[in-house]
Amino acid sequence: MPTAQLDALVDEARATNTSALIVMRDGEVVVDEVIDGRGDRPIETMSVTKAVLSLVVGRAVTLGHLPGADVPVCEFFPEWQQGRKRDVTLRHLMTHTSGLQNELHTGKEIYPSSDFVQLALCAELDHDPGTYFAYNNKAANLICGLLERATGQRADDFARAELFGPLGMEEWEWVRDPAGNPHGLAGLRLHARDLARLGHLALDGAGGLISRRWLEESTRPATPAEPSIGLLWWMLPAWTRYSIGEAQIASLRRAGGTPQQVAALERCRCQGVERDRVLHLIGQVGLRPQEFPRDAEWLGTEQGPHVGFRHDGYRGQNLVVHREARLVAVRLIAWDHPQVDAPESAFSAFPDRILALASA
């Protein structure tokens, strides 16, 4: 791979307070940097845990514990055999289209709960299954409960025996709730190198460890409700351009954005720009889009063809897999990093840098 581009990536990783950076090409490590001076150790992957959970489900499907993504959840939880819940499938849980009621702030409902699976089972449906996309951490937690019913083992124990063990992964930790359920939304701590190996597994199946059919299905668009998501994977487009214009401003206003938010967004007008430009514009006016009403479509996007798949997590955790270039890249920042909350530590441009590296 081009040395100058790799060196530039490492330099930017250092500038954005990265703890660990791994780049693999065709299964061979070309960059392996522990940058923060705190040693090579497992790091909390946050929502990238969901991508690993997709692989764990894929292993269960490959072994015949599950027939596939379209199995109804009620086959494992009979209490869901009534009403609209009987129509919810594993695919719905994995594509955030279950319709399950969900509070976006995980500290309000999920983390205070003593049983993440039971919390999800008791939630009502806000939408008919398959009709509406909304990022849903409760649904991700329920997948771990379903895996236990299907395999007879806790999801983390199953992963240890059937996925992590065969890959030679020895040092990792998956946080459990007080009831003993491994978290589905986050909580998996891995060495960056092991996370990259799992990303490579998603490319080639590791000699049949996960079926080619599952890998193809899970890393392609998997629901008509949202073309950018597979089965717990996000698609990686060749390029993305962003716009903020009348349509986006009107959407924020209709969704109930405050006059101050609307006025600030109006000062961010742009057309067909890259991510860095959007971030610069909203940073200049002090906007916090995470505080916008949920239904506000405040950012217009246009994307190129899908060239791979990825997942990210809170505070800048990233796993990027470029299918065409057979490139896998991981960037992690540890929670105990002294600059973990600094704005630049998010390294939000990381997927774009890997796209540029793949095309160099």
N, C-alpha and C positions, 0 to 999 in steps of 0.2 A: 504494500500500500504506500501511497505517496508520503514520504517522511515529513515534508513541510506542513501538510494538512494535519497529520497526527500530532506534530509538535504544537501546532496552533490550538488544537483541541485540548491538549494537556495544559497549555498555558491558560486557556479560558476556564478550564476546570479549576485550576488553582485560584484564579481571580474570583471565582464564584463560591469559594469556600467548600469545595467538594471534599468529601472524606475518602471516597474510593471510586476509581474509574477503571472500567474494563472494556476493551474492544476485541472482538473475535471475528476472524474471517475464515470461512470454511472450517470452523471448528478449531482453528489455531489462534492462540492468544497473540495479539500484536501490540496491545497496550495493557499493562497491569500496574496501576499506580495506587498506592495508599498514600494519600496526600496530606492528611491532617496531623500526621506525626503521632497518632495515638495507637498505631499498630493495626494489623489485619485482624478484624473481629466481625462477628455477625452484627448487622445493622438493621434496624426496623425498616421494613420496606413499605409500610403504610398500605395504600390501596393497590400497590403492585401485587400484594397478596392475592388479589382477585384473579390475576393472570395465572398465578401458580395454582389457584383453586381450579381453574379451567383444566389444567393439565391433570390434576388429581381426579377430576370427574372423568376426563378422557381415559385415564388408566382403568377406572371402574367400568367404563363402557367396554374397553378392550378386553377385559377379563370376563365380561358377561354379567356383572352385577347389576348393570343398568342396560336397558334396551336402546337408549339413545336420549337425545335432548327433548323429545316430544312426549316423554312419559308423564302422565298426570301426577301432580304432587299428592293427590288424595290416595294414590295406591300405597303410599307409605305413611300417610297421616289420615286415617279414616274420618277424623273430625272435620275434614275439608270436603266431605262428599256431598254437602248440602249447598244450595245456592250457587252464586257465581264462583265461589272458590273451587268447585269441582272441575272448573275449566282451566285452572291455572296449571301450567306445565313447567318442567324444569327449564325449558327454553325461555319461558317468560321470566323466570327468576334470573337467568343468566344474561338476559338482554335488557333488564330493567324495565320490562313491560308487564309485570304481574298485576299492576294496579294497586298493589298493597300500600296502605297508608304508611307514610314515612316522614319523620321529622328530619330535615337535612342536618341540623345541628346534633351530632351524635352524642354530645354531652348532656342533652336534655332527656333523652329516652333510653338510648341503647346502653351507654356505659354505666349509668346508674342501675341498670337491670341486673337481677341475679341469674337470669336465664335468657340468653339471647334468642334461642330457638323458640321458646315458649312465647316470648314477646312478639315474635314474628307471626306465630300461629294464631295469636289472639287478635292481631290487627285486622281492621276492616279493609274493604277494598274501596279505593277512591274512584277507580275506573274499571271498566270491563277488561279482562285479561287480553293482552295483545293489541289494545287500541291506542295506548298512550305511553310514551317514553318518559320516564322520570328516574334519575339516578337513585338507587334504592339500596341502602346498606342493610336494612332489615332482611330483604330478599337474599342478599349474599350470605347472611348468617344462617338463614334457613337451609341453604344448600349444604352446609356442614351437617345439619340435622338429618337431611335426606340421605347424605352419604353414609351416615352411621346406620340408618335403617336398612339401606341397600347392601352394605358390605359387612355389617356386624361389628365394625370397628369405628372408633372415633376417627374423624377425618385426618387428624395429624398422625395417629397410629397407623392408619392405612397408608398414608403418604410415606411414613418411615419404612414400612415393610415392602411396599410395592413400587415406590418411585425414588425417594431420596436414597434409600439403601442401595438399590441396584446402580445408582449413579455415583456411589461412593461419597455421598454427602454425609459428613459425620457431625459437624458442629452447627447446630441451628436450634431455634426455639420458636414455638408457635403458642402464643398466649391463649389461655382458656378463660372463660367466664366462671363465676362462682359455682355454677352447676356442672362444670367440667366440659363444656362445649368449646372447641377451638373457635376463635373468631373467624368469620368469613370476610368481613369488611377490611381487615388489616391485621396487624399483630404478628406477622411472620418475620423473624429476624434471620437473615442469611448473610454469608460472605458474598461480596459482590461477584466473585468468581463463580460461586455456585448458582447465583441468579442468572448469570450469563450462560452457564451450562444448561439451565432450564430453558432459556430462550433458544438455544441451539436445538434442544430437544423438540421444541415446537416447530422447528424447520424440518427435521429429518426422522423424528420418532424413535431415535436411538435403537435402531435395529429391531423394531417391532414392539418396543415398550409401550408405545401408544400408536393406535392404528392410524394409517395414512388418511383414512376416511374421516376420522374425528379431527385430525389436524387441519384438513382442508375445510371442513364444515365450521370449525370453531374460529378460524382465523380469516373468514370471509364474512361479508354482511349477512346477518342471521335473522333479521326481522324487518318487515316493511315499515314498521313504525319509526325506525331510525337507521338510515343507511350507513352510519359511521361506526356501528358496533357489531362485533361478532359475538361469540359466546364467552363473555367476560374479557374480550380483547377489544381495543379500539383499532380502527383501521389507520394505516399510515399512508396518506396521500403523497404523491410525488411533489406536490406544492400546494400551498394554501394562500389565498389572498383575502384580505379583510376590508370591509367597508362600513362606514357609519354615515348614514344619510337620513333623509326624511322618513323612510320606512322604519328604521331602527329607533329613531327619536319618538315617532308616533307609537310604536309598540311599548316603549318604556312608559309613555304617558298613559296609555290605555291600561297597562298592568298596575297602575297605581304608584308609579315613581313620584318622588317628591318634586316640587318645583325646582329645588336646588339641584337634584340629580339630573333632571331634564335639561336645565340650563347648562350644567357642566358638560353633559353629553353633546349638546349642540356645539360646544367649542372644540369637540374632537372630530369634526367631520373629516372624512377621508374616503378615498376610493381606490380599491385594488392594491392595498399596501401590505407589507409583510408584518409578521407578528411584532418584531422589535419596534416598528413605527407606532403600532396601536398601543403597545405598552408605554412608550414614551409619551404619547398624547394623553392617555388617561392618568399617567403619573404626574404630568404637568399641572393638571387641574385637580388633583387629589381625589379622583373617583375611586370608589371601592365597589366594583361590579358584584362582588359576593353579597353585598347588602341590597342589591336590586330585588324587586319582586320576582318570584320564581318564574312567572310566565313572560317576563320581559325578554323579547328577542332583540337585544340591543346591539348585536354585532352580526353583520351580514358576512357570509363566507362563500367562497368559490374554491373548489378543490380539483386537483388533477387526478389521474388514475391512481388506484391503490397499488403500492409497491411493497407493502409489508403490513406489519401490525405492531402494536405497542400497548403499554399501560404506564400511567404515571401515578404519583401519590403525593400527599400533602408534604409541603416543605421541599419539594424538588426531587423526589425519588423517580427514577426513570429506567424503564426497560424498553429498548427499541430493537425491532427485528426487521431488517430490510431483506425481503425475500429474494428479490432479483440479484442483489449483490452478495447474498449469503453472509450478511453482516449483522452481528449482534453487539449491542452496546448497552452498558449499564452505568448509571451515575447515581451514587448514594451520598447523602449527607447525614451524619449521625446526630441524634437528638442532643447529645452532650457537647456538640461543637459550639464554641463560644459565640459564633456568628450565625447560628442556625436561623435566627429570626430576621437577619438582615435582608432587605429587599433583593439584593443581587444573588443571595444564596439559593433562590428558587431555580436559577439557571433555566428559565422557561424556554430559551432558544435551543436547548439540547437536541430535541428531535430534528430541528432544522440543520443543526451542525452535522448530524449523522447523515442526513440526506445529501448534504453537500459533499461529505466525505465519500459517500457511495458513488457519487457521480464524478469524482475527481480522476 
